[in-house]
Amino acid sequence: MVFAMLSDSTLDCCIVGGGPAGLMLALLLARAGRSVMVLEKHTDFLRDFRGDTIHPSTMEVMYELGLLDRFLQLPHQKISQLFGQFGKFRIPIADLSHLPVRAPYIALMPQWDFLNFIAVEARRYPGFELHMGAEATDIVEENGEVKAVRARIQGKSREIRSVLTVAADGRDSILRRRAWLPVRDLGAPIDVLWFRLSRQIGDPEETMGRFEPGRIIVMLNRGGYWQCAFVIPKGGIDAIRKAGLDAFRKTVASLLGFSPDRAAEIHSWDDVKLLTVKVDRLESWCKPGLLCIGDAAHAMSPIGGVGINLAVQDAVAAANILAPRLADGAIRLDTLRLVQKRREWPTRVTQRLQLMIQNYVIAPTLQAERFERPPLAARMLTTWPVLRRIPARLLALGVRPEHVSQELRRASAQMAGVR
């Protein structure tokens, strides 16, 4: 098969995947004067039930880029406190309002709005290209180094050559499979069913998780509707469907805490989307000419909604390290390993915390026939309020928050004069 070049020159960077990691990295590289192309296999960003929580760590990055005020003009809801309902016990889990950040809350925003915003900002820079409906199919290696990506763009086979290829194409990354990068599966005892229910006058305002013996639901206040996550045992979808839609509606109705007839809005199984939960990470995030970031490097549990924000942190760290070196026209493998070294420890710690919550809070709740009191960790948050600062900080900022380097900020200021 003959592959036509998309452009005559070799790019600094080709990024596969137009999610939070890929687009944020592209924006930062373009602001630094690098030539960067993003290939996104979908024709738009409109996919429902993706992660929609923008945490303070991401908004700090937006502030450092001078974008926070414009970003917060987009429609969003704010969460500054999180609660859990364990049977009859209402437990305060985290209070973000006292954190020393510009936006001390979680912003609930459709991911497509977030991605469109980043793409619009990136298009202000001459080195940025975004191709929608562009599906990567393979990598091209020469002498053991990745030199290009093969893709289908608007029905045509293309080959895009670049100094560096970045895989940001999610947990099912085609690039990491083609590169034969080994994956360590950490296990996940749960899956999640996503669906919407309308919000009506008299409904509570707060976002909350409700824990009952054998059942868990998380309800996110999205303004005009509730975005609901119903947690099930791993592989439990077949049993739920076999029991029937009416039984599922009754279970949901018993957990709502308000008008149970709202569950009738689940008209068919088409209204219920299955998220198969994975928790894994690559043993090596790179090989010569190729770097993996975001979910392509480490799939996260939905617990805490931290996936988007870890992806953005990966992008910032990668841009800080790579942008100056891309100017030299070559990237050494040792340099790519610096990105993994910077981001692997916070990834490991976050995944370990997620696994602890999965194994010691969520799984026992799903297996329980009854419980008389909340889990020990939840009771401690009630007894010692100061402990709520720990989950608040972990949710808001993560283990190692990244900041845009002064070198990148200076480069961005210089690029502003040539836009």
Secondary structure, 3 states (H helix, E strand, C coil): CCCEECCCCCEEEEEECCCHHHHHHHHHHHHCCCCEEEEECCCCCCCCCCCCEECHHHHHHHHHCCCHHHHCCCCCEEECEEEEEECCEEEEEEECCCCCCCCCCEEECCHHHHHHHHHHHHCCCCCEEEEECEEEEEEEEECCEEEEEEEEECCEEEEEEEEEEEECCCCCCHHHHHCCCCEEECCCCEEEEEEEEECCCCCCCCCEEEEECCEEEEEEECCCEEEEEEEEECCCHHHHHHHCHHHHHHHHHHHCCCCHHHHHHCCCHHHCEEECCCCEEECCCEECCEEECHHHCEECCCHHHCHHHHHHHHHHHHHHHHHHHHCCCCCCHHHHHHHHHHHHHHHHHHHHHHHHHHHHHHHHHHHCCCCCCCCHHHHHHHHCHHHHHHHHHHHHHCCCCCCCCHHHHHHHHHHHCCC
